[in-house]
Amino acid sequence: MSGQGFDGFPRDCVAFLRELRRHNDREWFERNRDRYQASVLRPARSFVAALGLRLYEIAPAIHADATASIFRIHRDVRFAKDKSPFKTNLAIWLWEGGRPRLECSGFYFELEPPDLLLATGIYQFPRPLLPAYRASVVHALHGPELIRVIAKVRSRRRYQLGGQKFKQTPRGYDPEHPNARWLLHDGLYAMHRDQAPAELFRPDLVDYCFARYRDMLPLHTWLRGVVERA
């Protein structure tokens, strides 16, 4: 299937991000703002639209927004030790559900040359969702289903699970519970990181990403259940 209006990222997209890493200052960015618009932002918007159409096949409530799906390149440096003003990656988020975008499970794309990271899930549970997640982990039906989902995603071998933060089982939960290790998470997502493929520069990047998101879909579906029960 073609990219449906997406022609691939231009090679200058990678060149721009590499150069931004070396020249992370406002003066350089302003001199190269037109490159950012033409080589990064414009094709990213086309990619969001094309990927959204494809993901609709497996995630019918997908949100693919040309504005909200593309993370801002400007960093919030108010409380950061690193005062570099710009992110050196292209980050994209398509989410499914009726809550605010970062309170939903979804599909993440991050290009930071030379790597491409694809992920599915919830990076960090917002406060209203964490109790619902923990209750699902130890639930008589949803807990065993989570273990089956994780086994299915891991069976592909190229995917890793992330989101563990805590070292001790949360208060009120049995540390001997068979699913106790998953209570140490404050987020849960599957991810695949590798060198950016040749498809990055072609319309079939949409197919490349879709195949991997489909592999990780069982985790997304389980997390959607958590969000709906919250």
Backbone as CSV, one residue per row, in Angstrom:
resi,resn,N_x,N_y,N_z,CA_x,CA_y,CA_z,C_x,C_y,C_z
1,MET,0.852,-1.190,0.000,0.000,0.000,0.000,0.888,1.241,0.000
2,SER,0.539,2.229,-0.740,1.352,3.437,-0.854,1.170,4.308,0.369
3,GLY,1.956,5.384,0.416,1.868,6.312,1.526,0.679,7.244,1.437
4,GLN,-0.150,7.149,0.400,-1.372,7.935,0.257,-1.109,9.429,0.480
5,GLY,-0.264,10.005,-0.364,0.035,11.427,-0.272,1.353,11.728,0.410
6,PHE,1.949,10.719,1.028,3.255,10.876,1.675,4.312,10.279,0.766
7,ASP,5.350,11.070,0.449,6.368,10.616,-0.495,7.655,10.151,0.172
8,GLY,7.667,10.111,1.506,8.900,9.810,2.217,9.526,11.103,2.722
9,PHE,10.364,10.978,3.744,11.080,12.151,4.235,12.257,12.445,3.316
10,PRO,12.521,13.717,3.034,13.706,14.036,2.229,14.974,13.756,3.029
11,ARG,16.034,13.485,2.339,17.291,13.204,3.045,17.764,14.411,3.843
12,ASP,17.317,15.592,3.444,17.710,16.774,4.205,17.068,16.802,5.583
13,CYS,16.019,16.020,5.807,15.446,15.920,7.145,16.487,15.370,8.118
14,VAL,17.138,14.279,7.719,18.193,13.687,8.543,19.365,14.653,8.679
15,ALA,19.741,15.271,7.572,20.862,16.224,7.613,20.553,17.388,8.554
16,PHE,19.328,17.893,8.494,18.948,19.007,9.361,19.062,18.619,10.836
17,LEU,18.526,17.462,11.202,18.558,17.047,12.607,19.993,16.802,13.085
18,ARG,20.822,16.248,12.218,22.226,16.051,12.599,22.928,17.397,12.817
19,GLU,22.680,18.344,11.930,23.315,19.647,12.051,22.793,20.411,13.264
20,LEU,21.506,20.237,13.565,20.930,20.905,14.733,21.592,20.417,16.009
21,ARG,21.972,19.160,16.048,22.672,18.639,17.226,24.006,19.354,17.435
22,ARG,24.659,19.700,16.334,25.956,20.390,16.441,25.799,21.895,16.640
23,HIS,24.681,22.446,16.205,24.485,23.900,16.253,23.154,24.202,16.944
24,ASN,23.044,23.775,18.197,21.769,23.915,18.895,21.671,25.311,19.520
25,ASP,21.403,26.279,18.654,21.237,27.657,19.119,20.224,28.358,18.218
26,ARG,19.664,29.419,18.730,18.570,30.101,18.033,19.032,30.757,16.736
27,GLU,20.242,31.264,16.720,20.735,31.932,15.519,20.817,30.956,14.357
28,TRP,21.384,29.772,14.615,21.476,28.770,13.549,20.082,28.349,13.097
29,PHE,19.191,28.132,14.058,17.850,27.673,13.692,17.126,28.710,12.833
30,GLU,17.247,29.966,13.192,16.573,31.002,12.409,17.110,31.052,10.982
31,ARG,18.405,30.841,10.824,18.982,30.816,9.471,18.487,29.620,8.681
32,ASN,18.082,28.582,9.379,17.672,27.339,8.720,16.187,27.023,8.921
33,ARG,15.420,28.020,9.316,14.001,27.804,9.578,13.267,27.300,8.331
34,ASP,13.607,27.841,7.164,12.952,27.385,5.941,13.243,25.908,5.674
35,ARG,14.457,25.466,5.985,14.784,24.044,5.837,13.934,23.209,6.780
36,TYR,13.766,23.677,8.013,12.947,22.949,8.978,11.518,22.802,8.469
37,GLN,10.974,23.875,7.939,9.610,23.826,7.423,9.495,22.857,6.241
38,ALA,10.449,22.944,5.310,10.359,22.175,4.068,10.773,20.718,4.238
39,SER,11.789,20.467,5.054,12.376,19.127,5.116,11.909,18.304,6.307
40,VAL,11.379,18.966,7.323,10.954,18.247,8.529,9.444,18.382,8.741
41,LEU,8.980,19.605,8.934,7.591,19.802,9.352,6.589,19.449,8.261
42,ARG,6.837,19.903,7.042,5.870,19.654,5.972,5.718,18.162,5.676
43,PRO,6.820,17.419,5.473,6.641,15.970,5.256,6.096,15.257,6.481
44,ALA,6.393,15.762,7.695,5.846,15.137,8.902,4.328,15.232,8.916
45,ARG,3.791,16.351,8.479,2.333,16.500,8.426,1.718,15.522,7.433
46,SER,2.367,15.343,6.287,1.873,14.368,5.308,1.957,12.949,5.861
47,PHE,3.027,12.680,6.596,3.203,11.356,7.195,2.114,11.074,8.227
48,VAL,1.802,12.048,9.057,0.744,11.874,10.059,-0.580,11.525,9.378
49,ALA,-0.905,12.235,8.330,-2.164,11.978,7.626,-2.179,10.573,7.030
50,ALA,-1.088,10.177,6.374,-1.036,8.863,5.731,-1.015,7.742,6.767
51,LEU,-0.240,7.912,7.829,-0.179,6.879,8.855,-1.515,6.764,9.585
52,GLY,-2.176,7.898,9.822,-3.476,7.863,10.465,-4.486,7.059,9.665
53,LEU,-4.486,7.244,8.345,-5.396,6.475,7.491,-5.116,4.978,7.592
54,ARG,-3.837,4.631,7.661,-3.480,3.207,7.738,-3.825,2.628,9.104
55,LEU,-3.541,3.380,10.170,-3.823,2.880,11.510,-5.313,2.757,11.784
56,TYR,-6.111,3.477,11.024,-7.562,3.378,11.184,-8.035,1.937,11.001
57,GLU,-7.281,1.154,10.249,-7.649,-0.248,10.015,-7.635,-1.058,11.309
58,ILE,-6.758,-0.700,12.243,-6.630,-1.472,13.485,-6.979,-0.649,14.719
59,ALA,-7.112,0.658,14.558,-7.439,1.551,15.671,-8.455,2.571,15.167
60,PRO,-9.728,2.190,15.091,-10.730,3.030,14.413,-10.972,4.387,15.063
61,ALA,-10.571,4.554,16.348,-10.763,5.845,17.019,-9.470,6.656,17.050
62,ILE,-8.582,6.398,16.092,-7.270,7.039,16.081,-7.388,8.550,15.877
63,HIS,-6.550,9.278,16.588,-6.426,10.721,16.394,-5.093,10.977,15.681
64,ALA,-5.173,11.503,14.485,-3.991,11.850,13.693,-4.145,13.305,13.291
65,ASP,-3.554,14.178,14.080,-3.757,15.616,13.942,-2.457,16.254,13.468
66,ALA,-2.512,16.962,12.357,-1.291,17.536,11.768,-0.608,18.513,12.705
67,THR,-1.355,19.049,13.671,-0.751,19.966,14.641,-0.429,19.256,15.949
68,ALA,-1.421,18.644,16.569,-1.232,18.057,17.892,-0.369,16.804,17.879
69,SER,-0.303,16.102,16.760,0.462,14.853,16.706,1.967,15.079,16.618
70,ILE,2.386,16.250,16.184,3.818,16.528,16.008,4.287,17.352,17.201
71,PHE,5.214,16.794,17.958,5.720,17.495,19.134,6.525,18.724,18.713
72,ARG,6.405,19.774,19.504,7.146,21.006,19.239,8.648,20.743,19.302
73,ILE,9.393,21.411,18.455,10.842,21.238,18.444,11.506,22.060,19.540
74,HIS,10.791,23.051,20.060,11.350,23.881,21.124,11.289,23.140,22.460
75,ARG,12.377,23.169,23.218,12.427,22.544,24.526,11.932,23.518,25.587
76,ASP,11.322,22.962,26.626,10.981,23.748,27.807,12.196,23.706,28.734
77,VAL,12.926,24.798,28.802,14.187,24.813,29.549,14.073,25.547,30.878
78,ARG,12.856,25.863,31.308,12.677,26.670,32.513,13.304,26.023,33.741
79,PHE,13.187,24.712,33.862,13.699,24.020,35.043,14.776,23.003,34.673
80,ALA,15.343,23.131,33.486,16.326,22.162,33.008,17.748,22.689,33.171
81,LYS,18.643,21.779,33.518,20.057,22.153,33.567,20.596,22.387,32.160
82,ASP,20.135,21.555,31.211,20.532,21.714,29.813,19.661,22.806,29.192
83,LYS,20.262,23.897,28.828,19.523,25.037,28.287,19.488,25.050,26.758
84,SER,19.853,23.931,26.124,19.760,23.858,24.668,18.321,24.130,24.254
85,PRO,18.090,25.060,23.348,16.711,25.486,23.079,15.890,24.527,22.222
86,PHE,16.539,23.572,21.522,15.798,22.747,20.568,16.003,21.253,20.819
87,LYS,14.941,20.494,20.567,15.063,19.048,20.541,15.763,18.649,19.246
88,THR,16.494,17.574,19.287,17.234,17.137,18.094,16.582,15.912,17.466
89,ASN,15.278,15.759,17.699,14.551,14.655,17.095,13.234,15.161,16.522
90,LEU,12.656,14.331,15.691,11.291,14.533,15.210,10.428,13.509,15.924
91,ALA,9.487,13.993,16.740,8.649,13.107,17.539,7.190,13.291,17.132
92,ILE,6.515,12.165,16.942,5.127,12.152,16.465,4.316,11.192,17.323
93,TRP,3.078,11.576,17.642,2.208,10.773,18.522,0.802,10.713,17.940
94,LEU,0.329,9.520,17.663,-1.048,9.286,17.246,-1.706,8.467,18.341
95,TRP,-2.828,8.922,18.851,-3.414,8.294,20.019,-4.850,7.877,19.744
96,GLU,-5.336,6.966,20.594,-6.697,6.470,20.426,-7.435,6.568,21.757
97,GLY,-8.590,7.216,21.746,-9.391,7.344,22.949,-9.919,8.750,23.127
98,GLY,-10.772,8.910,24.119,-11.437,10.185,24.318,-10.826,11.085,25.358
99,ARG,-9.787,10.630,26.044,-9.128,11.461,27.045,-8.093,12.363,26.364
100,PRO,-7.508,13.308,27.101,-6.415,14.106,26.524,-5.327,13.214,25.943
101,ARG,-4.631,13.724,24.939,-3.776,12.872,24.102,-2.733,12.083,24.888
102,LEU,-2.156,12.650,25.947,-1.126,11.941,26.695,-1.706,11.086,27.817
103,GLU,-3.020,11.017,27.905,-3.681,10.121,28.849,-4.267,8.917,28.120
104,CYS,-3.920,8.767,26.867,-4.407,7.653,26.047,-3.229,6.793,25.598
105,SER,-3.507,5.556,25.298,-2.509,4.729,24.636,-2.448,5.130,23.160
106,GLY,-1.290,4.974,22.578,-1.153,5.374,21.184,0.121,4.848,20.564
107,PHE,0.505,5.471,19.461,1.589,5.008,18.607,2.597,6.144,18.447
108,TYR,3.843,5.874,18.799,4.878,6.898,18.865,5.936,6.647,17.803
109,PHE,6.409,7.738,17.216,7.447,7.716,16.180,8.478,8.756,16.575
110,GLU,9.735,8.341,16.655,10.791,9.305,16.990,12.020,9.055,16.112
111,LEU,12.325,10.038,15.305,13.516,9.989,14.457,14.585,10.858,15.087
112,GLU,15.647,10.230,15.536,16.823,10.944,16.040,18.030,10.278,15.406
113,PRO,18.474,10.789,14.263,19.525,10.120,13.495,20.724,9.755,14.384
114,PRO,21.196,8.498,14.220,20.872,7.564,13.122,19.717,6.615,13.422
115,ASP,19.005,6.809,14.538,18.030,5.813,14.971,16.594,6.236,14.708
116,LEU,15.744,5.213,14.591,14.306,5.401,14.555,13.703,4.553,15.670
117,LEU,12.916,5.188,16.527,12.234,4.504,17.618,10.742,4.479,17.328
118,LEU,10.155,3.292,17.392,8.707,3.120,17.288,8.227,2.507,18.595
119,ALA,7.136,3.019,19.133,6.628,2.519,20.414,5.115,2.593,20.439
120,THR,4.536,1.757,21.284,3.093,1.714,21.469,2.800,1.565,22.950
121,GLY,1.853,2.352,23.460,1.470,2.240,24.852,1.311,3.600,25.497
122,ILE,1.582,3.657,26.809,1.497,4.890,27.583,2.838,5.095,28.272
123,TYR,3.496,6.200,27.966,4.841,6.445,28.508,4.792,6.645,30.017
124,GLN,3.823,7.402,30.503,3.673,7.617,31.944,2.191,7.777,32.268
125,PHE,1.722,6.980,33.204,0.322,7.068,33.571,0.060,8.372,34.326
126,PRO,-0.908,9.164,33.880,-1.293,10.325,34.680,-1.930,9.841,35.983
127,ARG,-1.989,10.724,36.956,-2.455,10.326,38.292,-3.800,9.613,38.282
128,PRO,-4.789,10.037,37.492,-6.075,9.317,37.520,-5.999,7.894,36.979
129,LEU,-4.990,7.579,36.149,-4.934,6.262,35.511,-4.097,5.242,36.276
130,LEU,-3.160,5.705,37.106,-2.262,4.757,37.768,-3.018,3.775,38.663
131,PRO,-3.986,4.203,39.481,-4.740,3.217,40.267,-5.496,2.221,39.393
132,ALA,-6.052,2.686,38.283,-6.782,1.788,37.386,-5.838,0.769,36.765
133,TYR,-4.627,1.220,36.419,-3.639,0.290,35.869,-3.287,-0.783,36.895
134,ARG,-2.996,-0.379,38.118,-2.597,-1.343,39.144,-3.726,-2.319,39.437
135,ALA,-4.950,-1.813,39.475,-6.086,-2.708,39.706,-6.219,-3.727,38.584
136,SER,-5.935,-3.318,37.356,-6.015,-4.232,36.218,-4.913,-5.280,36.266
137,VAL,-3.721,-4.886,36.730,-2.585,-5.812,36.816,-2.906,-6.990,37.727
138,VAL,-3.619,-6.743,38.830,-3.891,-7.811,39.796,-5.307,-8.379,39.641
139,HIS,-6.056,-7.911,38.670,-7.426,-8.369,38.459,-7.436,-9.831,38.002
140,ALA,-8.461,-10.564,38.421,-8.524,-11.996,38.118,-8.588,-12.284,36.624
141,LEU,-9.158,-11.381,35.830,-9.246,-11.579,34.382,-8.239,-10.723,33.630
142,HIS,-8.167,-9.440,33.963,-7.306,-8.529,33.212,-5.824,-8.786,33.483
143,GLY,-5.483,-9.246,34.674,-4.086,-9.533,34.993,-3.503,-10.655,34.147
144,PRO,-4.152,-11.833,34.106,-3.655,-12.901,33.228,-3.649,-12.502,31.758
145,GLU,-4.608,-11.683,31.343,-4.618,-11.224,29.957,-3.388,-10.371,29.663
146,LEU,-2.984,-9.539,30.621,-1.767,-8.744,30.437,-0.563,-9.648,30.209
147,ILE,-0.446,-10.714,30.970,0.692,-11.624,30.819,0.671,-12.268,29.441
148,ARG,-0.507,-12.642,28.956,-0.605,-13.218,27.608,-0.211,-12.184,26.549
149,VAL,-0.660,-10.953,26.732,-0.335,-9.890,25.783,1.169,-9.648,25.742
150,ILE,1.785,-9.558,26.894,3.230,-9.310,26.955,3.994,-10.455,26.299
151,ALA,3.576,-11.681,26.562,4.241,-12.835,25.945,4.109,-12.783,24.427
152,LYS,2.940,-12.372,23.943,2.729,-12.313,22.502,3.621,-11.254,21.863
153,VAL,3.700,-10.077,22.488,4.539,-9.014,21.934,6.012,-9.411,21.987
154,ARG,6.427,-9.991,23.089,7.836,-10.379,23.240,8.222,-11.519,22.319
155,SER,7.251,-12.317,21.886,7.568,-13.450,21.027,8.161,-13.004,19.698
156,ARG,7.938,-11.755,19.345,8.496,-11.225,18.104,9.987,-10.931,18.217
157,ARG,10.488,-10.873,19.454,11.909,-10.746,19.802,12.500,-9.371,19.573
158,ARG,11.972,-8.605,18.642,12.591,-7.312,18.383,12.014,-6.210,19.268
159,TYR,11.037,-6.558,20.133,10.381,-5.547,20.954,10.799,-5.671,22.412
160,GLN,10.946,-4.505,23.052,11.246,-4.437,24.472,10.086,-3.756,25.190
161,LEU,9.958,-4.034,26.482,8.949,-3.397,27.317,9.633,-2.351,28.188
162,GLY,8.989,-1.214,28.341,9.538,-0.148,29.163,8.491,0.437,30.081
163,GLY,8.949,1.293,30.992,8.048,2.007,31.880,8.249,1.711,33.359
164,GLN,9.205,0.815,33.705,9.419,0.523,35.123,10.102,1.704,35.805
165,LYS,9.587,2.089,36.957,10.144,3.214,37.713,10.444,2.860,39.161
166,PHE,9.542,2.096,39.783,9.627,1.857,41.228,10.463,0.613,41.534
167,LYS,11.051,0.612,42.719,11.857,-0.521,43.164,11.108,-1.413,44.142
168,GLN,10.052,-0.883,44.740,9.278,-1.662,45.696,7.811,-1.703,45.277
169,THR,7.160,-2.809,45.612,5.738,-2.945,45.317,4.960,-1.835,46.028
170,PRO,4.044,-1.194,45.335,3.272,-0.112,45.969,2.543,-0.595,47.222
171,ARG,2.417,0.306,48.171,1.729,-0.012,49.419,0.300,-0.487,49.130
172,GLY,-0.087,-1.542,49.828,-1.429,-2.079,49.659,-1.509,-3.237,48.683
173,TYR,-0.381,-3.567,48.014,-0.353,-4.671,47.049,0.607,-5.752,47.531
174,ASP,0.276,-6.972,47.220,1.058,-8.123,47.668,2.324,-8.259,46.821
175,PRO,3.509,-8.124,47.440,4.747,-8.278,46.657,4.956,-9.690,46.123
176,GLU,4.186,-10.657,46.626,4.287,-12.040,46.156,3.267,-12.354,45.063
177,HIS,2.482,-11.362,44.675,1.510,-11.609,43.608,2.250,-11.982,42.329
178,PRO,1.731,-12.930,41.547,2.444,-13.348,40.325,2.701,-12.214,39.340
179,ASN,1.918,-11.157,39.393,2.112,-10.026,38.476,2.776,-8.836,39.154
180,ALA,3.370,-9.049,40.327,3.887,-7.930,41.121,4.912,-7.097,40.362
181,ARG,5.691,-7.719,39.489,6.731,-6.959,38.779,6.144,-5.852,37.932
182,TRP,4.908,-6.036,37.455,4.282,-5.027,36.607,3.686,-3.886,37.426
183,LEU,3.621,-4.069,38.750,3.208,-2.984,39.629,4.332,-1.971,39.843
184,LEU,5.530,-2.301,39.407,6.665,-1.388,39.538,6.692,-0.342,38.428
185,HIS,5.733,-0.412,37.524,5.686,0.497,36.381,4.824,1.709,36.690
186,ASP,5.275,2.876,36.178,4.377,4.039,36.163,4.047,4.414,34.722
187,GLY,4.405,3.542,33.806,4.051,3.614,32.398,4.259,2.221,31.833
188,LEU,3.682,1.950,30.681,3.877,0.640,30.064,3.799,0.801,28.555
189,TYR,4.872,0.392,27.893,4.916,0.525,26.442,5.869,-0.508,25.866
190,ALA,5.590,-0.884,24.638,6.487,-1.727,23.858,7.221,-0.839,22.870
191,MET,8.454,-1.190,22.554,9.235,-0.323,21.673,10.199,-1.133,20.818
192,HIS,10.526,-0.526,19.695,11.499,-1.097,18.767,12.406,0.028,18.304
193,ARG,13.698,-0.118,18.572,14.673,0.902,18.159,15.706,0.249,17.255
194,ASP,15.986,0.896,16.136,16.994,0.389,15.204,17.481,1.562,14.364
195,GLN,18.484,1.319,13.559,18.911,2.361,12.640,17.774,2.679,11.681
196,ALA,17.628,3.951,11.360,16.561,4.360,10.453,16.670,3.565,9.152
197,PRO,15.563,2.977,8.712,15.610,2.110,7.530,15.599,2.920,6.239
198,ALA,15.889,2.257,5.136,15.836,2.912,3.826,14.436,3.410,3.520
199,GLU,13.419,2.762,4.118,12.030,3.169,3.876,11.750,4.593,4.359
200,LEU,12.607,5.116,5.228,12.395,6.476,5.737,12.227,7.473,4.599
201,PHE,12.893,7.229,3.497,12.902,8.168,2.375,11.902,7.786,1.278
202,ARG,11.012,6.842,1.607,10.069,6.353,0.595,8.651,6.355,1.148
203,PRO,7.657,6.305,0.280,6.268,6.248,0.753,5.975,5.033,1.631
204,ASP,6.703,3.921,1.407,6.390,2.717,2.175,6.915,2.755,3.610
205,LEU,7.398,3.919,4.082,7.650,4.081,5.510,6.357,3.832,6.289
206,VAL,5.226,4.208,5.711,3.937,3.975,6.363,3.736,2.476,6.595
207,ASP,4.033,1.660,5.595,3.886,0.209,5.744,4.869,-0.342,6.770
208,TYR,6.094,0.165,6.752,7.129,-0.264,7.698,6.659,-0.032,9.136
209,CYS,6.151,1.168,9.401,5.690,1.495,10.749,4.436,0.699,11.107
210,PHE,3.519,0.591,10.167,2.260,-0.106,10.435,2.519,-1.555,10.841
211,ALA,3.437,-2.220,10.174,3.720,-3.622,10.496,4.183,-3.775,11.939
212,ARG,4.992,-2.859,12.403,5.505,-2.925,13.776,4.447,-2.501,14.785
213,TYR,3.669,-1.496,14.459,2.583,-1.118,15.357,1.554,-2.243,15.481
214,ARG,1.325,-2.950,14.399,0.382,-4.072,14.449,0.911,-5.173,15.363
215,ASP,2.215,-5.417,15.336,2.802,-6.392,16.258,2.580,-5.989,17.712
216,MET,2.641,-4.695,17.988,2.513,-4.205,19.364,1.069,-3.914,19.757
217,LEU,0.150,-4.089,18.831,-1.253,-3.735,19.054,-1.875,-4.407,20.275
218,PRO,-1.574,-5.682,20.582,-2.221,-6.288,21.757,-2.013,-5.490,23.044
219,LEU,-0.838,-4.910,23.221,-0.600,-4.106,24.415,-1.440,-2.832,24.381
220,HIS,-1.526,-2.209,23.231,-2.358,-1.020,23.070,-3.813,-1.342,23.408
221,THR,-4.310,-2.469,22.927,-5.700,-2.848,23.179,-5.936,-3.061,24.671
222,TRP,-4.995,-3.731,25.352,-5.134,-3.951,26.793,-5.140,-2.622,27.541
223,LEU,-4.264,-1.724,27.165,-4.199,-0.423,27.834,-5.440,0.418,27.557
224,ARG,-6.011,0.283,26.386,-7.268,0.983,26.114,-8.340,0.538,27.099
225,GLY,-8.343,-0.734,27.442,-9.289,-1.230,28.443,-9.064,-0.574,29.787
226,VAL,-7.803,-0.399,30.168,-7.488,0.287,31.432,-8.045,1.706,31.433
227,VAL,-7.798,2.407,30.341,-8.247,3.807,30.235,-9.775,3.875,30.315
228,GLU,-10.449,2.955,29.649,-11.911,2.977,29.644,-12.497,2.645,31.016
229,ARG,-11.764,1.849,31.809,-12.274,1.492,33.150,-11.939,2.537,34.195
230,ALA,-11.056,3.448,33.879,-10.614,4.448,34.877,-11.730,5.410,35.231
